[in-house]
Amino acid sequence: MDTKSAHTIKQHIKRAIEELSLALTLANEASPADEFLRLRTSVGDIVARIDTMLQDNIYKHHPGLDGMKD
């Protein structure tokens, strides 16, 4: 994958994570505590899998796209 495509994919993934965070905010306000905790755990698992995918498929080949690295 070329760097431009990798960057575009990373931006879409970042927006997806932001949307998941917004969904959690809404769920926190509208759900009983036990439901919210289950949802938060599920979203955490999803974000962890996304991060693993980024590490394995994008940052490995394009380390400059990882904002955590210099």
C-alpha positions as CSV (number, residue, x, y, z in Angstrom):
1,M,0.0,0.0,0.0
2,D,1.3,3.4,-0.8
3,T,1.7,6.1,1.8
4,K,-1.1,8.3,0.6
5,S,-3.6,5.4,0.8
6,A,-2.3,4.4,4.2
7,H,-2.8,7.9,5.4
8,T,-6.3,8.1,4.1
9,I,-7.2,4.7,5.7
10,K,-5.8,5.9,9.0
11,Q,-7.9,9.0,8.9
12,H,-11.1,7.0,8.2
13,I,-10.2,4.7,11.1
14,K,-9.5,7.7,13.4
15,R,-13.0,9.0,12.6
16,A,-14.6,5.6,13.2
17,I,-13.0,5.6,16.7
18,E,-14.2,9.1,17.3
19,E,-17.8,8.0,16.4
20,L,-17.5,5.0,18.8
21,S,-16.5,7.5,21.5
22,L,-19.5,9.7,20.8
23,A,-21.7,6.6,20.9
24,L,-20.4,5.8,24.3
25,T,-21.1,9.3,25.5
26,L,-24.7,9.0,24.4
27,A,-25.0,5.5,25.9
28,N,-23.6,6.7,29.2
29,E,-26.4,9.3,29.4
30,A,-29.2,7.0,28.2
31,S,-28.4,3.6,29.5
32,P,-28.5,1.9,32.8
33,A,-25.0,1.4,34.3
34,D,-24.8,-2.3,33.6
35,E,-25.7,-1.9,29.9
36,F,-23.2,1.0,29.6
37,L,-20.4,-1.1,31.1
38,R,-21.1,-4.0,28.7
39,L,-21.1,-1.6,25.8
40,R,-17.9,0.2,27.0
41,T,-16.2,-3.2,27.2
42,S,-17.3,-4.1,23.7
43,V,-16.2,-0.8,22.3
44,G,-12.8,-1.1,24.1
45,D,-12.4,-4.5,22.5
46,I,-13.2,-3.1,19.0
47,V,-10.7,-0.2,19.5
48,A,-8.0,-2.6,20.6
49,R,-8.5,-4.7,17.5
50,I,-8.4,-1.7,15.3
51,D,-5.2,-0.6,16.9
52,T,-3.7,-4.0,16.3
53,M,-4.7,-3.9,12.7
54,L,-3.1,-0.4,12.3
55,Q,0.1,-1.7,13.9
56,D,0.2,-4.8,11.7
57,N,-0.9,-3.4,8.4
58,I,-0.1,0.3,8.3
59,Y,2.4,1.5,10.9
60,K,4.7,-1.5,10.3
61,H,5.1,-0.4,6.7
62,H,4.6,3.3,7.2
63,P,6.0,4.1,10.7
64,G,5.8,7.8,10.0
65,L,2.0,7.7,10.2
66,D,2.1,6.5,13.8
67,G,1.6,9.7,15.8
68,M,3.2,8.1,18.8
69,K,6.6,7.8,17.1
70,D,9.0,10.5,16.2
